[in-house]
Amino acid sequence: MTRLILTADSSSAGGLKEAGRADIVIAIEPRFVWGPPKSEAELSEFVAARTTHKPGSHWLDYGSSPSIKEIGGRDLGLIELCRRCETVELWMETEPNAQLVLIWLLDYLRSRAEPAAINNLVLCHVDASLGGATPKQLSRWKFPTVGITNDHLEIATLAWQAYREPTPRAWFNLLTKDLSILPQLRRCVVELLEELPGRATGLGGSEMRILELISAGYWHPFDVFPHYTQRFQRRVFGYWEVGTLLEALALAPVPAVSGRAEWPFAIEMHDMRSRYERYKASRLSLTALGKAILIQAEDFSRHNPIHRWWGGTELTNARLWRWDPVLIEP
């Protein structure tokens, strides 16, 4: 019996495979919390059977399990692979991006797959961090599992469509729904709403946390990054995304943070040791604007251009949806 696990994190996938939890473990890792939304056609192509895909653009490009070759190789589409496995378990962690991957996959399978490819789907109610666990721990951990039903698929489709709407209104309205069939989804809804610009500050939750940490004496850039999970507290954005947020706070026309010794925050900087070390050694501080924002006496968007994506919503100064903790229309 071929057992497949799908997760949303490559380190988790490696640990689960080493722990012997499945024959095949695949990480599906699009970053839905950042940047403009990909079209449904682009997402469908990503998990379709390989045709003219460029390197790195197919969902199995990073799947290294020998069992993949045994059942057809690394050119299969998601539906085809699910059809060839006796069980397909969804081990999606509690972080918002993993929950977005979950609702996207369920929506995709609901719209594209025949019932036979869905009947073997099992949702594992993961409530711990898999990436930080050892294979020995992962081999022992037990989480509740349930078969995927039409109720799961309906809620997933409702949430996925809401996230891709051109305003956050439908996503906010999810809070009036019973989302308990996907136990981590309600928390995901709230955490993403908290990343909308604040009513008084014009900054999202992660940006405000960066300012709070710098004010508290964490002066070096990596001291305010999300790998210090208990310190950073916010769970929406990852390493590269927080680095970009910090850069935007420091390089804005009227910055909220000063002291950056290197930029841009990109692969090229990481590849040059001297530049990387200068970045690490930067001593950050809050500007007058940053200090005023921290006490909610100033609004970042009054002094600087805003242009970023939140799901399907394009946020600009003229179209700035806010959170406080209710949804505030522009």
N, C-alpha and C positions, 0 to 999 in steps of 0.2 A: 504494500500500500504506500503510495507516494503522498507525503504530507508536505504541504507548502505553507510557509508563513510569509505574510506581507507586513512590512513595518515602514515607518517613515524616517528612519535614521540609520545610516550605514554602520555606525559603531554598535548600535543595538542589533542590527542584522548579523554582524560578525560574531557577537557574543552568543546570540541564540543558536547560530549554526555550530559554533564550537561546543556549546552546551548539549548538543544533540537533540534540540527540541523539535527539529523537522529535517526532512531530507533536503529541502530547498528553502533558503531564506533570502528574500529579495527586499531591498530598501527602495521605496519609491519616494523621491525627495524634492519635488517641485516646491519652491518657496512662494506660497500663496499670500503670505503676510506682507510681501514687499513688491513694489513696482507695479506697472500697469498689468491688468489681467490678460492672460493668454486667451485666445479665442477657443471655443469648443473644438473647432477643427484642429487647431494646434495641439490641444490636449489629447484629442482622439488619435492623432498621428503618433504622438509620443508612446502610447501603449498599444499601437497597432502592430501587425506583423511587419518585420523589417522589409523595406523596399529600397528607397533611395536616401535613407536616413544618413545624415552626416555623423561622424564619430562623436559620441557623447549625447546624441539626440534621441536614442532609443532606450526604452525603459530597462532593457536587459544588458546594456553596455557595461554595467558594473556588477552583474550577477556572475559569480565565479564558482558556484556549486557544481561539482562534477555531475550531479543528478540532472542538471538541465540538459546536458548532452544526451543522457540516456533517454530522455523523453522527447527529444526533437531539436535540441540546440538552442542557441541564443538569438534566433531570428523570430521566435514566436511572439504573437500578440498576447496581451493579458488574458483575453477571453479564451484563446486557444490553450494557454498554459493551465488556466483554472479547470478547463474541461478535461485535461489529462491527469489531474490530481484527484485523489479520492477525497481529501479534505483541504480546504483553503482557510487558514486562520488569519484574521486581521488583528495584529498586535500593535495598535496605535496608542502612543503615549498620551499623556494628559495635556501637553503643551498645545497652544492654539493652532500652530501650523500642522501638527499631526492630526488634529481633529478636522481641519479643513481638508487634508488629504483623504481622511476617512469619508467625509460626506461627498467629496468629489468622486471617489471610487465607487461608492454605493450608487450615486446618481448615474454614473457612466454605465455600470453593470445593469442597472434597472432599465436604461434606455436602449442598450445595445445587445445584451446577452439573452439567450434563450433560457428558460427556467432551469434546464439541466446544468447550466454553468453557475447558477445561483444557489441551487439546492444544497451544494456542498460547502457553502460559506458559513464560517463560524466567527462570531465576534468575541474576542477575549477582552474582558473588562480590566485592562491594565491600569493600575493606580499607583505605580512606582516608576522611578527612572530606570530604564533598561540600560541606557548607554553607560552609566557609571557602575553597573554591577559586573561582578566577575562571572565567568562561565559556570563556576561551581555554584554560585548563588542562583544564576538563571536556571540551572538544571533542577533546583529544588523548589523554586517559587511556583505557587499555584494561584491562578486567578480564575474567577468565575467565567464560564463560557456559555454562550447562547447561540442557537442557530439564527441566521438572518431571516427575518420575516418581511412581509410586505409593509408592516408598520415601520420597521427600520428604514426601508427604502423610501417611503413617503416622507418621513421626517428629514432624511438626508437630502432629498430633492428640494424640499421646501427651504431648508437652510442654505443649500448651495446656490439656489437661484436668488435667494435674498442677499447673499454676500456679493453677488455679481451685479446687483442692481446699481444704477447710476447715482443713487442716494443711499445713505445708511438707514432709511426709514423702515424698510422691510426687515432688515437685520435686527433693529431695535424692537420691532413688533414680535420677534421670536420670543421675547421675554414673557409674552402673554400666553404662550403655547406650553403644552406639556411635552417637554423634551426628554423626559426621564428614560425613555427607551435607549437613548444614547447618553449615558450617565455623565460624561465630561462636557457635553455640548453647551449647557447653560453657562458654565464657567468660562468657556471659550467665547461665548457671545459677549459677556461682560468685559473680559480682558481686552478684547478687540475694541469695544466701544471706548474703553479708557485710553486708547491710543489716539482717539480723535483729539483735535486741539481743545484745550480747556477753555471754559468761558472767559476767565480773567487773564489767562497767561498766553494763549495761542499756541501752547506746546502740549504734546501728548504725554502720557504717563511715563514712558521710558526717557524722554527728553528731560522731564522734570526730575526724574530719579538721578540722572547724570548731574544735574545742577545741585541736588541735595547732597550727593556724595562728595562732590568737589568742595562744597561749603563745609562738610564735616571733616575735611582734612585728607581726603583721598586725592592726592594731587597728580599722580602719574596716570597716563591714559588707561593702561590695562587694569588699574585699580578700580575703574568704574565700568568694566566690561561684564557681560552677563555670565562668564564662566564662574564668577563668584556668586552663585545662585542665591544663597541666603542673604548676601549683602545687596545684590542688585534688585531682587524681589520680583521684578517684572519678567514675564515669560514669553512675550510675543516675539521679540526679535533676537537674532543670533549674532554671532561674532561680527561678520562683515556689515550687517545692518546697523548695529550699534556704533561701529567705527564710522560709518557714514553719517549717522545722526550727530555724533560728537563733532565731526568735521564741519557739518552745516552750522552748528552752534558757534564754532570758532571762526569760520570764514565768511559769515554773513556780513553784509554791508555795515550793520551795527551789531557786532558780535556779543554773545552772552558769555563766552568763554575765551580766555586768552592763555597764551603760553605754549601753543603748539609749535614744536621745533621742526616738524616734517609733515609734508603732505604732497600729493594726495594719498588717501588711505586706499592703496591698491596693491595688487600682486607685485608690481615692480618694486615698491618700497620694501616689501617683505623679503624680496630676493636679494636686496643689497644690504649686507650686514651693517655697514656704517650708518645708512639711513634708518634702518630698523632700530638700531641702538639709540640713535638720537630721538626717535619717536618715543621709545620706551622711557627715556630719561626726561622727557618734557615735564615741566612743572606747571600744572594747570591752575588757573584761578578764575574767579567770576569777575566779569566786568561790572560796571555800574548798572548796566541793563540786566545782566544776569542776577545780580543781588536784588534788584527791584522786582523781577519776575518771580523770584523765589518767595517773596512775601506778598505776591499777587498785587503789586502796585503798578506793574507795567505789563504790556501785551507785546510779545515778540512780533506778532504780525503787523503791528502798527509801524514798525521800523524796518521790516525786512519782507522780501517777497516769499510767499509760500507756494510751493508747487510739489505735491507728492500724491501718491495713490493710496487709498484705503479701500481694499477690495475693488469694486467697480466704480468707486467714487473718486473723481479727480478733484482734489482739494486745491483751491487757489485763494488768494486774498479776497476775491470777489465772490467766492463760492465756498466759504469756510464753515462747514458743519462743525458743531462743537458739542462738548459733553460736560455735564456739571451736577450731578450724575443723571441728568435726563438729556435727551437729544434736543439740541437747539438748532433750528434751521438758520441758514444764512440770512 
